[in-house]
């Protein structure tokens, strides 16, 4: 075989492959034996017709076509081994000559990666200290969420923080009902998402009064539902009730009832620790992402389109999985956003490509720095997890015998070692975080089922990312309230 290798842009390679005369002759001989066994020639028993007779009746092309089938595959595999390229997509084949066989193959290949001067990248540490004002804000949100709603005692119009109950009618420009009337709709002034003109109209009413407001929506108004865009809708409003929060007293009883803590001081400590741990993890992740972005700026890598296509497909599957946990589908999600699947894939493609680029660059650095995780490392990690647990033997059996859980441990260890190296280098030993959270020592008490559930939960979420910070314990009250207020 004769082989010429040409590197092309965007991580493609062209292989010019030509069969030697002996290779082609051998392939033709095999082709003749195979074809002659399958063709019935008048006057000859099946498989006994001379080669020149078959050629005269069917043409030499019948042998050449059969010879190419096996020979091309053999030569392609030999060319890949000889050129040491790794295909990441289907080849494009172009014939040059049929006899002797010569053809060109263009294939997308695993990219050549130059991470640049990654050891010279420098970043600042982030201060993860928590201020008491942040603790106060969480307690205030917990107080607001827990306090009961009561009818207002005086006659007045709605104010910031009030809960209102209204009946709504929506009328189009033609005077026809735009949709079915809405009865007993409940909103919290300043917290619920209301169009500003509609909020103003509600705030101008007393209980029992009615009013209306016409809102003209622009064609490109992304704050409005698609069915509203480009239309003028008149909202008729009747205010039925106004309630205000009867704020609970912030005392030890409040802490016990609404946060399962023994006292307000214990509640403040728990919230402070939750916030501190969350900020520590977020700060570490932010530092790692900054390091990664700076390294990527100085790196050289060309991603072939098929690799990005595969990554987009994987991300789409993760989106489908996350939506299924929310009891909805990708189709419903796309309808709500007015997108087709192809439009959505094009939208997420740049971000997916960037994450893929970063991941490959970091893997190249890990290989150069000989960062790896051995089976002995996995066993040591399992020892640490199970140490002191009352059901240590059961836990060890689960972790040691389950391939998935061992893979999770391996990926977590690899991720931590790589990110620790990046942080140590880029901060010159200062660390990603100053004033970071340090978890207090605790007694391990976990059921085997809890360990399995945790692994399944991780499987259901995002795939492990090389640039992701290791997650800590659940942030408890602070995290729950943050999610509620941000939606």
N, C-alpha and C positions, 0 to 999 in steps of 0.2 A: 504494500500500500504506500502511496505517495500522499503526504499530508502537508498542507500549508495553513498556518493559523494566523488570522488577522483580527486584531482587537478593534472593535467599533465603539462609537459613543454610546452612552446610556447602558453600559454594562452588557453589551452584546458581543458575540464572537462569531466570525465566519470561518468555517472549516472547508477548505478546498480538498476534496478527497478523490483520489484516482486509484482504481484497482490495478495491481500488477498484472502482466499478461498471464502469468501462471494462475493467479487467483481467479481471473475471469474465465480462463479455460476450464478450471476445475468446477466453477459454478455452472458453466454451460453443460458440462458432462453430467452433473447432477440433475440439471434441468431436463436434459434429453431423456435420462432414465425415468424420471418422474412423469414427463409428458407422454412418453411412448406407452407407459403402462395404462394410461387413461384414455388413449385414443384408439378407436377401431378403424383400421384401414382395410378396405375391401381387398380380399386375396391373401390377407395375412392374419394369423392368429393375434388376438389382442396382446400388445406388448412386444410383438416380434417384428413389426415393420421397421425397415432400415431408416436411419436418420434422414438420408437425403430424400427419401420418398415423403416423409412427413413434412420436411421443409418445402418440397415442391408443392404439396397440397395446401399447407396452412401458412407458409412463409416462415422465414427464420425468426421473425419477431416473436413467435409463440414461445421459442426457447429463451430468447433474450428477456422477455417479460418475466418469465418464471425465474430465470437466473437472478434478475435484479431483486426479487422479493427477499431472498435470504441473504444475498451478498451485501445489499445496502445496509441492512440491519447489522450484519457482522462488522462491516467497515466502520459504521458510525460508532459502534461500541468501542472498537479498537482506537478510533480517533479521539474519543473522549478520554480514554485511559492514557493515551500518549500525550495529549495536550494538557491533561490535568485540570480541565475546566469542569465546573459543576453546574449543570443546567437547572434553571428554576422555572422553566416554561417549555412549551412545545416548540419543536424546531420548524423552521421554514426551509423546504427543500427545493432546489433548482437544478434541473438536469443540464449538463454541459454536453456530454456525448454518451450515447447508449452502448457503443462497442469500440474499444473496451470501456467499461463503466467509469464515468467521471461525473461528479455532482458537487454542488455547494450546499452547505447547511449553515443557516444563520440561527443562532440560539441565544436567548437571554441567559445570562450566567450570574452566579453569586458574585456580588460586586467586590472589587478590590478596594480595601479600606485603608486610608492613611489617617490616623487620628491626630496627626500634627503634634505640636509641642504641648501635649496635654499636661505634662508635669509642671509646666510654667504657669498654668492658670491659677489665679488667686481670687478669693472672695472673702468678705467679712462675715464674722459670726453674727448671729441675731440674738438679742436679749429677749428671753422668754419670761421675764418677770411679770407677775400679775398685780394690778392695782386693786385696792379695795373697792374702788368705784365700780369696777367690772363685776365684783361679787354682788354689790348692791343692785346693779341692773338686773342680774339673774333673779335675785330674790323678789324684786319688784314685779318681774314678769310672772313669777310663780304665784305671787299674791294676786295679781290681776286675773290670772287663769283660774285660780281656786275660788275667788270671791263670788258670791251669788248675785244674780241680777234681781233688782227689786223695782217696782213701779215708782216713778218720780212722785214726790209729794206735792210739788208746786206746779202751777200752770206755766209752762215755758216751751220754747222751741228746742229742737235737738242741739246738742253741743258735742264737742270732741269727746270721744270715749263712750258716748251713749249707744245703747242697743235700740234700734228702731225696727218696728214691724210695719210693712207697707204692702198695699196692693198695687200692682203695676199693670198698665195696658200699653201696648206698643202699636202705633198706627203709622202706616206708610204714607208716602206723598199723595197717593191716590185716595186717601181717606179710609182705606180698608185695613182691617186688623192685620198687623204684620206677623203676629203669632198669637197663640192662646194667652189670655190674661194670666198673670201670676198672682196668686193669693198668698198672703202671710209670708212674704219674703222678709228675711231677717238680715240686717246689716249692722256692723259696728262702725260708727262714724270715726274716720281716721285710721281704721284698721282694715275694713273690707275694701276690696278693689271696686270703686265706683267711678264712673265718668264724672269729671269735675262739675259739669253743668247739672247732672242728675243729683249729685251730692248737694249742690247749692240749692236746688229746688226742694229737696227734702228738709234741709236746715231752715227753710223759710216757712215751714208749716207748723201749725199747732195740731194737737191730737184731734182727729175728726175732720180736718180740712183737706181739700184736694188742690192740686195744681198740675201744671204741665210744663214741659220744656222740650224744644225741638233741637236735636243734635244732628248736624250734617257731618257725615264721616267721609274723609278723603279716600280715594281709591287705594292709596298706599299706606293707610293707617294700620300699622301692625298691632296697635293696642286693641283694635276692634276685631270681633269675629269676622271671618271672610264674608258671611252673608250680609253684614252690615256695611261693608265698604262701598263707597260711592253712593250711598243712600242717605236721605234725611228722614230720621225717625222721631216721631213725637211720643214722648213718654208721659203718660198720665199717672199721677201718683196720689194715693190717699194714705195719709199717716194714721195708723191704727193705735200704736202705743209707743211709749218711750220708757226705757228702763235704764237704770244706772247701777254701777257696781256698788255693793255694800262691802267696802274693804274690810277684810279680816284683820284682826290684830296680829302683829308679828311677835309671837311669844313662843315659849317652849311647846305649848299645846299645838300651835300651828305647825311647828317643825315635825311633831310626832304624827299628826293627822295627815298632812299633805306631802311630806317628804320622807316619812319613816325614819326620822332622825330623833335622837333623844332630847336634843335641845337646839336652840337657835345657834349657839356657838358651834355645836356639832354640824348643823346644817351649813353654816358659813365655811367651816373647814372642808366639808365634802365638796361644796361648790368650788371653793378655791383650788382644791386638788384637781377637780375635773377640768377647770379652766386651764390650770397650769400644765397639766398633762397634755391637753389638746393643743395648747399653744406651743409646747415643746415639740410635739410631733409635727405640727404644721410648719414650724420654723425649720426643723431639720429637713423636711421635704422641700421647703422653699430654697434652702441652701443647695441641696442636691440638684434641683432643677436649674438653678442658676449656674452651677458648675457644668452641668451637662450642656446647657445652651452655649456657654463660652467655649467649651471644647468643640462643639459642633461647628462653631463659627470658623475655627481653624482647621477643621478636618476636611478631607477630600473623599467623597463617596458619590457614586451615581447609581441610583436605584432603578433597576429595570421595571418596566410597567407591570409585568406579570406578578412580581413580588408585591407591588402595591395593590394590585387587584385582589390577590389572596388575602392581604391584610384587611382590606375593606370588607371582603366577604366575612372574615372572622369577626370584625367589629359589628357588622350587621347582625350576625348570629347572637352576639352578646346583647345587642339592643333588644332583639326579639325575646331573649331570655329574661331580661330585666322587665320588659313590658308584661310578660306572662305572669311575673310575680305581682304585678299591679292589676292583674286580671283584665288585661286589655291586649290588643294585638298590634302588630306593626301596621297592618292595613288601616285600623282605626286611628292610630297615631298619625299616619300620613294624610288621611282624609282631614283630620282636624287642622293640619298644617298646610293643606292645599298643595301637597307634593306627591310626585310619583316616586317609586322606589329608586329609579335611576337618578332623579334629581336629588334625592336624599343622599345617595351614594356619592354623587359629585360634590355635595356640600361637605361631607365628612372626609373626603379624600385628602385634602391638604393636611389636616390635623393627623390623620392616620399615617400619612407619608412621613411627617416630621417625627412622630413617635417611633416609627419603624427605623428611621435613619438614626435616631438617638440610641435605640436599643442595639443596633448593629455596631455602632461606634463603641459603645460601652463593652460589648462582648469582645471586640477586638482588643480593647485595653486590658480586659481581664485575661485574655489569652497571652498577651505580651508580658503581663505581670505575674503570670502563672497562678492566678487566683482560681482555686477549684475546691470542691467539696468531696471528700472521700467517704467510703462506707463507714470507716472508723469515726469520722466526724459525725455522721448520722447517729451512730450508736451512742456517742458521747452526749449528743443533744437529747436523745431519748432518756438517757440516765438522768440528765438535769430536769427534764419535764416530770419524770415519775418519782424522783427522789422525795421521800417524805409523804407521798400520797398513800392513803389507807388501802387503796386498791392498785398498788404499784404493779403487781404481776399482771393483772388484767389489762391495765393501760399499756404496759410493755408489749403484751401480745397483740394489741390493736395496732400500735405504732410500728412494730417490727414486721407484722405479717401483712399489712395492707400496703399495696404498692402505691396507691394514690397518696396516702398520708406520708409515706417516705418521700415521695416526689415533692410534696408541699414543703416538708422539712428541708429537703435539699435545696429547693429554690429559695426558701427564706434565708438559709445560711449563706448561699452564694450571693444573694442580693445584699445582705448585711456586710459581708466581707468586702465586696466591691465598693459599696457606698462608703464604708468606713475608710477604705484606702483613698477614695476620691476626696473625702472630707479632710482626712489627715494631711494629704498633700496640698490641697487648695487653701487650707486655713493655716498651714505651717504648724500644725499640732494644736492650734487653739480650740478646735472643735466647732461643730456647726452652731451650737447653742451655748450661750452663757446664762447663768441663773436658771438652768433647766430643772424640770421636775424629776425627782428621784422617788421611786415608789417605795413605800415603807415595807419592811419585811412582813411576810404573811405566811400563814399555814396553808399548804396546798390541800384542797379538799374538792376534788372534782370527780364526777362519775365518768365511767367509760363512755356512756351515751352522750355526755356533754362534749367529750373530745371528738366523737364522730360528728355530732351536730355542728361543731365549730368548723370542722373540715368541709362538711357539706355546704355550710354557709359561705365559706371562702370560694368553693367551686362555683357557687351561684353568682358570685359577684364578678368584678373585673379580673382579668387574667393578671398574673404576677408581672409587675413591671420592674425593669432593672433600675428605673429612676424613682421608684416609689419608696417613701419612708416606711419603716416598719410600723404597724399600727399598735397602739397600746390597748388598755382595757377600755370598755365602754365608758363614755364620758358622763353617764348618769344624768342627773337632773339638768346640769348646764347644757349638755348636748341635746337633750330632749326639748328643752325650751328654745334653744337656738333653731332647731329644725322647724319647730312650730311657727315661730315668728317669721322665718324667711320663706316658708312654704316649700 
